[in-house]
Amino acid sequence: MDGSSDIPPVSLGHNGGPALDDLPFAWGEAPIDVYYAWKRAHEAVWKNVSYNTLLRRVTAAAALGLTYEEYVLELLYNGRHLQLGDAGRIAAIKTSRRRPA
């Protein structure tokens, strides 16, 4: 080892991490109020559900072999409840599941 390095020396008190100015904002390029409005709406979808609606959705999701989250996301995105006749879409949802690392 010759002692040379591609890493520039850091000044006293610097932790060696990236510059904070280079990190992207969580809300991307959109105005910050849009980010928080979408965040509140997303939380409301999952929290403000009556017990009967929750039970009905869980039962329907289980009957189709989907998780509750997959079923509700499909309902929110397309505006309709999945049924047994939607085998193609159900198969697509199942194949798009994240694989454990």
N, C-alpha and C positions, 0 to 999 in steps of 0.2 A: 504494500500500500504506500503510495507516494505522498499522501496527505492532501492531495488536491480533491476538490469536491465541486459538484455542479450546484450545490445549494449555497446561496449567498449568505454571508455572515449576518446574524441578527443583532440588533442593538440591545443594550442593557435594558431590561424590563419588558422585552418583547417575548411573547410566548411561542413564536414560530408559526402561528396559525395564519390562515389567509387574511387578506385585508377585508375588513367588513364592508367596504364600498363595493367589492366585487361580488358579494353574495346576492342572488336574486331575491326579490321580495316574494313572500308567500302568495300575494295576490297577482303576481305577474305584471303585465302592462296595464291592467284595468285600474280605474280609480279605487282607492281604498274603501270607499263607502259601498261599492258594488260587492267587493269581497266579503265585507261583514254582513251585508244583506243576504247574500247567498249562504253564508255560514249559519246565520240565524234560521233561515228557511230550512236548511238541511237538518239542523237539530230539531226543529219543530216537527218535521215529518216523522222522526223516530220516537219522539217523546209524547206527542199529543195524539195518542191513539187510544180509543176506548177499549176496554177489556174484550167486549164481544167482537170488535173488528180485528183485534190482535189474534184472538182464538180462531176466527174464521180464516184469516190469512195463514196462520201456522198450519192449520189442518189442510188447507188447499196446497200449500207448498210441500208438505210431507207427502201428500197423495201423488204429487208430480215428481217427487224425488229431488226437489230443490230446497235450498235453505230459505229461511224467512227473508233474509236480506236480498237474495237473488229474486225472489218472488215480488217483493215490494219495489225493488228497483225497476223491474220490468213493468210493473203496474204504473209507476210514476213516469217512466220514459215513454211508454206507448199508450197509456191511458186505458188499458183493458186488462182484465183478469185472464191469466193463462188457463187453458183447459186441456184435456187429454187430446183434443184434436189439433193442438199446436205442437205436435211431436217434433217437427223440424226446429222450431225456435227453442224448445226445451233442450233438445240435443245440443244446439249451438251454445246455450248457456252453460251446460255441463262441460263441454269441451273447452270453454274459455276460462274455467276455474283455474286459480293459481295453483301451481304445483308446489308442494312443500320443498324447501331447500335442503 
